[in-house]
Amino acid sequence: MIREPAVPLRLGMVGGGTGAFIGGVHRTAARLDGAYALTAGALASTPDRARASAAAIGLPRAYDDWRSMVAGETALPSEARIEAVAIVTPNHLHHPVAKAFLEAGIHVIVDKPMTTTSAEADELVALAEARGLVLAVTYNYTGYPMVRQARAMVAEGAIGTIRKVVVTYQQGWLATKVEATGLKQAVWRADPAQAGIAGAMGDIGSHAENLVATVTGLDVEAVCADLTTFVPGRALDDDASLLLRLRGGARGAMVASQVAVGRENDLRLDVFGSDGALSWRQEAPNALTYAPLDGPPRTLTRGGPDLHPDAEAAARVPGGHPEGFLEAFANVYGDVAAAIRAAQGHDVPPGTPPTGRDGARGVRFVEATIESAGSDAKWTPVPEGPA
């Protein structure tokens, strides 16, 4: 369906300047349905680059850094200042930037992983909830129509009781030490001071965990992890193999690798239940394979007949016209916009974006994985969050 734009929310951005791939993705996703107008930003880590990046995209209000942006926006009349901020910086800045904007009464959209520690994550969740603000995390793969179809089918019992989940996310772009070449996207991901305690696990393993939780509705209860750093001289893990125990009794396996030569962005999910199975692949996102216990497998397609309303609402064009990464990202932004409008008191469906609680759960999962990998114990519990 084509969404009719409402009055756009005033959006700011921290990070995402020239040379940052993900900044352009966030900006495209935010404006795709007319739900946001980008009005202010501190787009880079130095004043010159921040202002040059802002000029390159015609940003109305450019700031030298995020601190001056908080001060500048809060000094404006309420009808002029930004209503939400997107944080697309390296991981170590997520917490201080998000905290400052939440304290200023501004809704926050932050890239994953939400923070580098669970203590920081819990602090942001508590702050947002205390102030009635939206804190959302851009787990963008949840925006695909057929992921939403899978989630609805699991919830409705189409495959019975879940027994086994297998999720793999494999890339090959870090198979050599490309961070040594100065490639911006690789440099900060390989630096513990910027990325945090995890490499591949924090970058793509966090997506894999969230995809499992989103589709199945089950959290990881305990993990048995083997993390490896294959590239000499690299400080963080670049490959991970995990066994999972899910709450409720299901079992799972996860592979997250950034040294899988020949793989590009190969995220796959298989969910096996007592009455059937579902399979989805991010590189062919418009199809979902459904294999019932008592019949032949069949392929459900985005835009096809008899889909769940959640999947239909996430599609923009008829079947046979491919939709992909940017549209899925935009669906997450659309859900965030609906949640913000509901929080502002508008009479609209609130939307169901990935929340700060989802982000905090993901950080706890990454921490438990790192702990497990460094332990001789077979299983490491994943703590539950605050009630």
C-alpha positions, 0 to 999 in steps of 0.5 A: 500500500502507498501511505499518505503522508501526515504532517512530517515529524521534525527529525535530527541526526547525529552521525551519518555524514559524508562517507558514512553508508548508514547515514544515507540509508537512514535519511532515505528510509525516514523520508520514503513515506513522508513521515519525517522532515530532516531539519537539523544535525551534527553529522560528523566528529569534527566541525568542518566535516559536520558542516560540509556534510550538512551543506552537501545534503541541504540541511537547514540547521547544522551543528558542530557537534552533538552537544551544541545540537542538544543546546541549540535545539532545546533553546528553540520554541517547541514548535520549531525544535526537532521532535526526534533524533536518529543516532547513527554514530559508532557504538560508543557514542550511542549512550551519551548522545541518546541520554542527552536527547532523552533528558531534553525531552526528544524521542530517540531512534538509535542504531544497533547495538543500542549501547555497549553495556547492559547497564547503559541500555537499562539506564536509557530504557528507564529514562525513556519510560519515566519521561514517556518518550519513544526509544526505538532501535533500528533492527531494520530486518524486522521491517520486511513484509515476509518477516512480519508474515512469519511472525504472524504465522508463528503467533497464530500457531501455523507451525505448532510448538517451536522446537528448533531455530537456526539463524545464520548471518554471514558476510565476507567483507572482513576476511582480510584486515581491511581496517588497516586500509583506513576503510571508515566502516571497518576501522571503528568496527574493529576498535574496542574503544568504539565498537565495544566488547564484540565485533561480529557478534555486536555488529551482525549477531545482534541482528540475528538475535533480534530476528529470532526473538521477533519471529518466534516471540522467544528470548534466549535463555542461555548460550554456549558460544565459540568466538574466534578472531581469524584475521591476525592482529584484529582485536575483536571477534570476526566469527561466532558459532553458538548453541541457544536455549530458548525460553519455553524449551526450544533449542537453536543454533546461530552462526555470525561470521564476517570472514565467510568468503563469498558471502555478501549479506546472507542472513537466513532464518529457519523455524521448525515447529511440531506442525510445520516450518518456515524459512526466510532469506534476506537476499531473497526477501520477498519470499517465505517458504512454508512447509506444513507437516501434512502437505507439500512446501509452498512459497508465499510471496510479498504481494501474493494472496492470503497474507496476514494484514501485517505483511500486506501493510508493509508492502508498497507495490504489487507482487512481482515488483521487488521491494528490499532493504530500503523499504524494510528500513522505512517500515521501521521508521514508519512504525517509530513515527506512529509510536511518536505520534501516539506518545504525543497524544494523537489518535493514531495506532501506536505502531510496534517498532523495535523498542529500547527493551528489545535493544537492551535484551540484545546487549545482554545477549551479546554480553552473555555470548562474550562471557560464554566464549571466555568460560570453560562452563558449557552454558551461560545464562542470559539475564532477564531485564528489569520488570 
